[in-house]
Amino acid sequence: MTITIEYLGGGPDPLDVPAAGLTFTMGARGEVSEQLGRALIAQGLFSEVGTVQTSAPAPSTPAVAIPLLITKAMESDLRAAGFTTDEINAMTPQEAHDALGSKA
């Protein structure tokens, strides 16, 4: 989460905040980490103007591959593995992939 803070004055003008890599003049606003923002607000020199909720990235789900066809190369490999033309023609693409040890 980040916090937008505004410099209220009461300190040096301009005020350097090295931890944020920012310099504030009176009335200036900047976006800082929540931890730094809370610390600066606690000193009484800044007020909170707003917050931005940063969401965690959505968990990635593994892609699902569904074989759609039996390629000529697969057909050749199936023949080399001992399958007949009739057996190959009766296979679904998934069965051909499984027979060849392919990951679908």
VEXDREN-2710 file (C-alpha; in Angstrom, 1 decimal):
% VEXDREN-2710
k/r/px/py/pz
1/MET/0.0/0.0/0.0
2/THR/1.2/3.5/-0.7
3/ILE/0.2/6.7/0.9
4/THR/-0.1/10.1/-0.6
5/ILE/1.2/12.7/1.9
6/GLU/1.2/16.5/2.0
7/TYR/3.9/18.5/3.6
8/LEU/2.3/20.9/6.2
9/GLY/5.4/22.9/6.9
10/GLY/6.8/23.4/10.4
11/GLY/10.2/22.1/9.3
12/PRO/12.7/23.2/6.8
13/ASP/11.4/24.4/3.5
14/PRO/12.2/22.5/1.3
15/LEU/12.3/19.3/3.3
16/ASP/14.4/16.4/2.0
17/VAL/13.1/12.9/2.7
18/PRO/16.1/10.7/1.5
19/ALA/14.3/7.4/2.3
20/ALA/11.7/8.3/-0.4
21/GLY/14.1/10.1/-2.7
22/LEU/11.8/13.2/-2.5
23/THR/12.1/16.8/-1.6
24/PHE/8.9/18.5/-0.3
25/THR/8.1/22.2/-0.2
26/MET/5.1/23.4/1.8
27/GLY/1.9/22.1/0.3
28/ALA/3.7/19.6/-1.9
29/ARG/2.4/16.1/-2.2
30/GLY/4.2/12.8/-2.8
31/GLU/3.5/9.1/-2.8
32/VAL/5.5/7.0/-0.3
33/SER/5.3/3.5/1.2
34/GLU/2.8/3.0/3.9
35/GLN/5.5/2.5/6.5
36/LEU/7.4/5.6/5.7
37/GLY/4.2/7.6/5.3
38/ARG/3.0/6.6/8.8
39/ALA/6.4/7.6/10.3
40/LEU/6.3/11.0/8.6
41/ILE/2.7/11.6/9.6
42/ALA/3.6/10.7/13.2
43/GLN/6.2/13.5/13.2
44/GLY/3.4/16.0/12.6
45/LEU/5.0/17.5/9.5
46/PHE/2.7/15.7/7.0
47/SER/-0.9/14.8/6.6
48/GLU/-2.4/11.8/4.8
49/VAL/-4.1/12.8/1.6
50/GLY/-5.0/9.4/0.3
51/THR/-4.0/5.8/0.1
52/VAL/-3.6/3.4/-2.8
53/GLN/-4.3/-0.3/-2.1
54/THR/-1.8/-2.3/-4.0
55/SER/-3.2/-5.7/-4.6
56/ALA/-1.2/-8.9/-4.7
57/PRO/-0.8/-10.3/-8.1
58/ALA/-3.5/-12.9/-9.0
59/PRO/-2.2/-16.4/-8.4
60/SER/-1.1/-17.9/-11.6
61/THR/-2.8/-21.0/-12.7
62/PRO/-1.1/-23.5/-14.9
63/ALA/-2.1/-23.3/-18.6
64/VAL/-4.3/-26.2/-19.7
65/ALA/-3.4/-27.6/-23.1
66/ILE/-5.9/-29.7/-24.9
67/PRO/-4.6/-31.6/-27.9
68/LEU/-6.7/-30.7/-31.0
69/LEU/-5.2/-32.9/-33.6
70/ILE/-2.8/-35.7/-34.4
71/THR/0.0/-34.3/-36.6
72/LYS/1.6/-36.2/-39.4
73/ALA/4.8/-36.5/-37.3
74/MET/2.8/-38.0/-34.4
75/GLU/1.1/-40.4/-36.8
76/SER/4.5/-41.5/-38.0
77/ASP/5.8/-41.9/-34.4
78/LEU/2.7/-43.9/-33.6
79/ARG/3.3/-46.2/-36.5
80/ALA/6.9/-46.6/-35.4
81/ALA/5.6/-47.5/-31.9
82/GLY/3.6/-50.4/-33.5
83/PHE/0.1/-48.9/-33.8
84/THR/-1.8/-49.8/-37.0
85/THR/-3.6/-47.2/-39.2
86/ASP/-7.0/-48.4/-37.9
87/GLU/-5.8/-47.9/-34.3
88/ILE/-4.4/-44.5/-35.0
89/ASN/-7.6/-43.4/-36.8
90/ALA/-9.7/-44.5/-33.8
91/MET/-7.6/-42.5/-31.4
92/THR/-8.5/-39.1/-30.1
93/PRO/-5.7/-36.5/-30.1
94/GLN/-5.4/-36.9/-26.3
95/GLU/-5.0/-40.7/-26.6
96/ALA/-2.3/-40.2/-29.3
97/HIS/-0.5/-37.7/-27.1
98/ASP/-0.8/-40.1/-24.1
99/ALA/0.5/-43.0/-26.2
100/LEU/3.5/-41.0/-27.2
101/GLY/4.1/-39.8/-23.7
102/SER/3.5/-36.2/-24.7
103/LYS/2.3/-33.7/-22.2
104/ALA/-1.1/-32.4/-23.1
END
